[in-house]
Amino acid sequence: MKLKSTLENYLFVLPAVLIFLVFYIIPFIWVFQLGFFDWDGIVPLKDAAYVGLGNFKEILTQDPSWSQAMWNAGYITLIALTFQNALAFLLALACDREIRLKNFYRVIFFIPPVLSEIVVGMVCRFIINDIDGANMINRMLSSIGLSGLAHNWLSNPKTVLTTVALVHSWKGFGWGFLIFLAGLQTIPKELYEAARVDGANCWQSFRKVTVPLMMPVIVLVGILTVLGCMQSFALILGLVGGEFAGHTSVPVLRILAVMRDSSRFGYGCALGINLGVILVVISFIQYTFSKRARNLA
């Protein structure tokens, strides 16, 4: 009877295990293997040249484009970790209180994340860029007397990456908002009442009650933000059409460019493995430091 019950439990998880195996584990092993070959994606793999760690050595020592792509992705991630998550947290705090139309605000804030990144990028491109005189940003600046700041935000190498980062933050803040709000609603109201009875003001309640109890959620949102930003590319394709002379190059776009332009599939796989290792290391470091900060809080 116990054996039958155990087998039934395994049968419930078997579909998920098979899907994970087919779409994640096997492709990962295949990509890891291809990273050791100079393969163009056309000839049989048995005829491709085995280069060992040559692709990985080239990434680290002879590919400044990859370093530039990582730097750009890091800049977008930094904007998202600060601006995007701060905005999401503040809005979650506001919607966690008894305010009018809070359910309406929750729906509105969650609309951008569920939209297609390509569509959002193309719409924002129409709004921001000077297409048929539709540059609304410049019109707004002119209307408040700041016409000197108006220029083509997506055509200037000095502003294009920041513009991409801000649009990406606007597109993704709804995910953080939803997770922060769910975390805030798990905090017992009795803790705030006890703090108020003890004479704590709003800032002290926030610092001593909200922040420590929300620290696991903050860590989760931080890790998800890093992973999402470092793998973003569709929004950039819709917004600026691609790498824009390297100024908006990000890792995934760089991998696609290597495979498409030079047909170096083996090298592209090595780039993908390099990106995966970097993300794992960053997530582990972020988790370790956040765990120490939570223990000190």
Buried (B, 14 or more C-beta within 10 A) or exposed (E): EEEEEEEEEEEEEEEEEEEEEEEEEEEEEEBBEBBBBBBBBEEEBEEBEEBEEBBBEBBEEEBEEBEBBBEBBBBBBEBBBEBBBEBBBEBBBEBBEEEEEEEEBBEEBBEBBEEEBBEBBBBBBEEBBBEEEEBEBBEEBBEEEEEEEBBBBBEEEEBBBBBBBBBBBBBBBBBBBBBBBEBBEEBEEEBBEEBEEEEBEEEEBBEBBBBBBBBEBBBBBBBBBBBBBBBBBBBBBBBBEBBBEEBBBBBBBBBBBBBEEEBBBBBBBBBBBBBBEBBEEBBEEBBEEBEEBBEEE
